[in-house]
Amino acid sequence: MQKLIIATHNKGKFKEFKRMFGSIFEVHALPYNGFDGDVEETGTTYYENALLKAKFVYENTGELCIADDSGLSVTSLNGEPGLYSARYGGENTPQKVKNQMIIDRLADKTDRSAKFICCLVLYGKNGVVAVGNGEVEGKILFTEEGSGGFGYDPIFYCNELNKSFGVASEDEKNSVSHRSRAITDLLNKLKDIDVNNK
């Protein structure tokens, strides 16, 4: 089975990827063989950041690699935190503080609509193998609800599930999440691709 490196240190993300790709690849997380995989995300789009990470990891491991860039886009905050979701409020800011920052910034806003966005790039010896994209619509809650998921999940009310991602079960979240939709999009594109030659 061909190896696939998931370019993330996030255990929640890796779990989602392994569930979706584990039947067709031998899935590995970072660090891999001592390589940590950190690269500065200097792109101006989710695609550019995902490509930067995937290419960097492939060039340092020689293994097929998939990287994602994802974020929370809040309408009334002009799409923020967006590309900077992971670094919102500072690199080492606790997630609960980030969540509260967004809630506070929406205190006088009537439009609380938001969406999660994800772009995936699969990269191999011939360059970009495939790209997957996914989104899920919702709104920002007034307080955190639930302790499930990770990141901004407890403040994101999913319109399709009629509950927050923090309350939703793992299976419920994966049925509609931006990342699972991006993975499905990418998997559909891989049906006609021989990844062993990529």
Buried (B, 14 or more C-beta within 10 A) or exposed (E): EEBBBBBBEBEBBBBBBBBBBEEEBEBBBBEBEEBEBEBEBEBEEBBBBBBBBBBBBBEBBEBBBBBBBBBBBBBBBEBBBBBEBBEBBEEEEEBEEBBBBBBEBBEEEEEBBBBBBBBBBBBBEEEBBBBBBBBBEBBBBEEBBBEBBBBBBBBBBBEEBEBBBBBBEBEBBBEBBBBBBBBEBBBEBBEEEEBEEB
